[in-house]
Each structure stands twice: as C-alpha cells, then as structure tokens.
Amino acid sequence: MTHPIWPLFDLRVVTPRVELRYIDDEIACALALLAQRGVHDPAFMPFSIEWTDVPSPQLERNTMQYYWRCRADTSPANWNINFGVLVGGEVVGTTSLMAADFLTLRQFETGSWLGREHQGKGLGKEMRIATLHLGFLGLAALWATTGAFADNQPSLGVTRGLGYTVAGQRRTVSRGHSRTLHGFELGRDEFTARLQRDDVELHGVEACLPLLGL
C-alpha cells in the first residue's frame, strides 16, 4: 500500500547486495542506535560536522531530530533525501542525496556512513552506486558531487574507484584543527558509460517527483 500523503516513504532502491529505504521513524531509531554503537574510531573524525562527538543519549536524540528536520524542510528549492541502508533486512548505515536549486543546476551531493561492524565489506561502494542510480536515472541529474577529508582513505577509495574527478579542495576546522577537505564530481555521461547497471531497481520514484518540483 502506497502512502497517501508523503510518497517519499515508498521510495526504495534495490541492488543484489543492499536495499535503500527512505527513512521513517523506525529506520531512524535503528540508525540512532547503530550510531551509538560506533561509526568510526573515536580518535579520528571523518565528518565535517562533529555530530558523533555528542554523548549518549543526546546523540541518539539528535539523530532522530536530524531526520525529522530533513523531512520537514523538503522543498523543490532545497532537499535532503535520506535512506537507511539495509542488508538482509538489517539497518547497517545510511546514504543521502542533497541538493539546492536542483531545477537549475541538476546537481546533487551524496553523503553516507556505515556502522563500524559493517565496514570493510564493500558495502560503501554498493550503496554509493545505488544512490547514483537514483540521482542520475530517477531524478535526471547531470552532476553528482561528494567530499572527504584528505586522511579519510576509505571514503576516498570509494570515490576514486568509481571514477570521480577532483573538483578542488578547501580548508576547514575539525576538532579545533585545520584540515583539508577534497571535493569530487561525476558527470552523467561518465556514470552512464562506466557505472550504470541493469541490476539496480528504482521503486516509487514517479510519485515523489512533484514534491521536488520535477
């Protein structure tokens, strides 16, 4: 049964390895508890916003509020579509597509994380590919962007392995220190030529397009 008011709740992307489901309260709760168990080595901060430094239970509450806020702020001018990443029905992480002025720029940014116990299994690459299929094929984007700190080798490995090109760098403050954040971009033609697969299924996209002004 489809949702009568908020069709994003029915949005899914399915590959042979992972399923992306738009985050409802049940998935948000599972992600909050997963984050509490750990997303990265406490000595290393992979995120430009230091949200994982918050102690429990505020971390879990902040996580829930973040997903509620993204949902409430969705508009054609600015949106952040968040998915739970599931493997065998278990929530293992999250991935998102973010865009401002998408109708003009046709560009979206991706971001993601996996629970520590699910890292090192190739899931990061698979969920990124699933996210790109939704952006390029479902939403007709022309460009995808992403970023990672210079010392975040797992994220950089996924990005470079998928054929993104370097799109500059900037310095930012993280935990009181200056760090370099690298930017990358991937064009639609490159995605179509190298990454598009016939085993990635998009579900519920058409009903969501009016919410995004498409």
C-alpha positions as CSV (number, residue, x, y, z in Angstrom):
1,M,0.0,0.0,0.0
2,T,1.4,3.4,-1.0
3,H,1.5,6.3,1.3
4,P,-1.4,8.7,0.5
5,I,0.3,11.9,1.6
6,W,4.1,11.6,1.7
7,P,5.2,9.3,-1.2
8,L,8.9,9.5,-0.2
9,F,8.0,6.9,2.4
10,D,7.6,4.4,-0.5
11,L,10.9,5.4,-2.2
12,R,13.4,2.5,-2.5
13,V,16.5,1.4,-4.4
14,V,17.3,-2.2,-4.6
15,T,20.6,-3.9,-5.7
16,P,21.6,-7.5,-5.3
17,R,23.5,-6.6,-2.1
18,V,21.7,-3.7,-0.5
19,E,18.3,-2.0,-0.2
20,L,17.9,1.7,0.3
21,R,14.7,2.7,2.1
22,Y,13.6,6.3,2.8
23,I,13.9,6.9,6.5
24,D,10.8,6.6,8.5
25,D,10.8,6.7,12.4
26,E,11.5,3.0,12.7
27,I,14.6,3.2,10.5
28,A,15.6,6.5,12.1
29,C,15.5,4.8,15.5
30,A,17.6,1.9,14.2
31,L,20.2,4.3,12.8
32,A,20.3,6.2,16.1
33,L,21.1,3.1,18.0
34,L,23.6,2.0,15.3
35,A,25.4,5.3,15.6
36,Q,25.5,5.0,19.4
37,R,27.4,1.7,19.0
38,G,30.0,3.5,16.9
39,V,30.6,4.8,13.4
40,H,34.3,5.4,13.4
41,D,37.5,5.2,15.5
42,P,36.9,7.8,18.3
43,A,40.5,9.1,17.6
44,F,39.5,10.1,14.0
45,M,36.7,12.4,12.8
46,P,35.6,11.7,9.3
47,F,32.7,14.2,9.3
48,S,32.8,18.0,8.7
49,I,30.1,18.3,11.4
50,E,31.3,16.6,14.6
51,W,27.9,15.0,15.4
52,T,29.3,11.7,16.7
53,D,31.2,13.5,19.5
54,V,27.9,14.1,21.3
55,P,27.4,11.7,24.3
56,S,24.6,9.2,24.5
57,P,21.6,9.6,24.8
58,Q,21.8,13.0,23.2
59,L,23.5,11.6,20.1
60,E,20.5,9.3,19.5
61,R,18.0,12.1,20.1
62,N,19.9,14.4,17.8
63,T,20.0,11.7,15.1
64,M,16.2,11.4,15.3
65,Q,15.7,15.2,15.2
66,Y,18.0,15.5,12.2
67,Y,15.9,13.1,10.1
68,W,12.7,14.8,11.1
69,R,14.2,18.2,10.2
70,C,15.3,17.0,6.7
71,R,11.8,15.6,6.1
72,A,10.1,18.8,7.2
73,D,12.4,21.0,5.2
74,T,11.9,19.2,1.9
75,S,11.0,21.6,-1.0
76,P,11.8,22.0,-4.7
77,A,14.4,24.6,-3.8
78,N,16.3,22.6,-1.2
79,W,16.1,18.9,-0.2
80,N,18.0,16.2,1.6
81,I,16.6,12.7,0.9
82,N,17.9,10.2,3.5
83,F,17.9,6.4,3.2
84,G,18.5,3.6,5.6
85,V,20.8,1.0,4.0
86,L,19.6,-2.5,4.7
87,V,21.3,-5.8,4.2
88,G,19.1,-8.9,4.8
89,G,16.5,-6.6,6.5
90,E,19.1,-5.2,8.9
91,V,19.9,-1.5,9.0
92,V,23.6,-1.1,8.5
93,G,24.1,2.5,7.6
94,T,22.7,5.5,5.7
95,T,23.1,7.3,2.5
96,S,21.7,10.6,1.3
97,L,21.2,12.9,-1.7
98,M,21.3,16.6,-1.0
99,A,20.6,19.4,-3.4
100,A,19.9,23.2,-3.6
101,D,18.5,24.8,-6.7
102,F,18.3,21.4,-8.4
103,L,15.9,22.5,-11.0
104,T,18.6,24.9,-12.4
105,L,21.8,23.1,-11.5
106,R,20.7,19.5,-11.9
107,Q,23.4,18.6,-9.3
108,F,23.2,16.6,-6.1
109,E,25.7,15.8,-3.4
110,T,26.0,12.4,-1.6
111,G,26.9,11.6,1.9
112,S,26.9,8.3,3.9
113,W,28.1,6.3,6.8
114,L,28.1,2.7,7.9
115,G,28.1,1.2,11.4
116,R,31.6,0.1,12.4
117,E,30.6,-3.6,12.5
118,H,29.5,-3.4,8.8
119,Q,32.6,-1.6,7.4
120,G,35.2,-3.3,5.2
121,K,32.8,-5.5,3.3
122,G,32.4,-3.4,0.1
123,L,29.0,-2.0,1.1
124,G,30.2,1.6,0.8
125,K,30.7,1.2,-2.9
126,E,27.5,-0.6,-3.5
127,M,25.3,1.9,-1.6
128,R,27.1,4.8,-3.4
129,I,26.3,3.1,-6.8
130,A,22.6,2.7,-5.7
131,T,22.5,6.4,-4.7
132,L,23.9,7.5,-8.0
133,H,21.4,5.4,-9.9
134,L,18.6,7.3,-8.2
135,G,20.1,10.7,-8.8
136,F,21.0,10.2,-12.4
137,L,18.3,7.9,-13.6
138,G,15.4,8.6,-11.3
139,L,15.9,12.4,-10.9
140,A,17.6,13.1,-14.2
141,A,20.6,14.8,-12.6
142,L,23.6,15.9,-14.7
143,W,26.2,16.0,-11.9
144,A,27.0,14.3,-8.6
145,T,29.4,15.7,-6.1
146,T,30.9,14.4,-2.9
147,G,33.7,15.3,-0.5
148,A,36.1,13.7,2.0
149,F,38.9,14.8,4.3
150,A,42.4,14.1,2.9
151,D,43.1,11.5,5.5
152,N,39.8,9.6,5.1
153,Q,41.1,6.8,3.0
154,P,38.0,4.5,2.9
155,S,35.8,7.3,1.6
156,L,38.5,8.5,-0.9
157,G,38.9,4.9,-2.1
158,V,35.3,4.5,-2.9
159,T,35.1,7.9,-4.7
160,R,38.3,7.4,-6.7
161,G,37.4,3.8,-7.5
162,L,34.1,5.0,-9.1
163,G,35.9,7.4,-11.4
164,Y,35.1,10.8,-9.9
165,T,37.3,13.7,-10.9
166,V,38.9,16.1,-8.5
167,A,36.9,19.4,-8.1
168,G,39.1,21.4,-5.8
169,Q,39.8,21.5,-2.1
170,R,39.3,23.7,0.9
171,R,40.5,24.0,4.5
172,T,38.0,23.7,7.4
173,V,38.2,23.4,11.1
174,S,37.6,20.0,12.7
175,R,38.0,19.4,16.4
176,G,39.9,22.7,16.6
177,H,42.4,21.8,13.9
178,S,42.8,22.9,10.3
179,R,42.1,20.0,7.9
180,T,41.9,19.7,4.1
181,L,38.6,18.6,2.5
182,H,38.8,17.3,-1.0
183,G,35.9,17.8,-3.4
184,F,34.9,15.5,-6.3
185,E,32.4,15.4,-9.1
186,L,30.9,12.8,-11.5
187,G,29.1,13.7,-14.7
188,R,26.1,11.9,-16.1
189,D,27.9,10.7,-19.2
190,E,30.7,9.1,-17.1
191,F,28.1,7.4,-14.9
192,T,26.2,6.1,-18.0
193,A,29.4,4.8,-19.6
194,R,31.0,3.2,-16.6
195,L,28.7,2.7,-13.7
196,Q,25.1,2.2,-14.9
197,R,23.9,-1.3,-14.2
198,D,20.8,-3.3,-15.1
199,D,20.5,-5.0,-11.7
200,V,19.7,-1.8,-9.8
201,E,15.9,-1.3,-9.3
202,L,14.2,2.1,-8.5
203,H,10.8,1.9,-6.8
204,G,8.3,4.7,-6.1
205,V,10.2,7.5,-7.9
206,E,7.5,8.9,-10.1
207,A,5.1,9.7,-7.2
208,C,7.9,11.7,-5.4
209,L,8.8,14.0,-8.3
210,P,6.1,16.6,-7.6
211,L,7.5,17.1,-4.1
212,L,10.8,18.0,-5.7
213,G,9.3,20.2,-8.4
214,L,10.1,17.7,-11.1
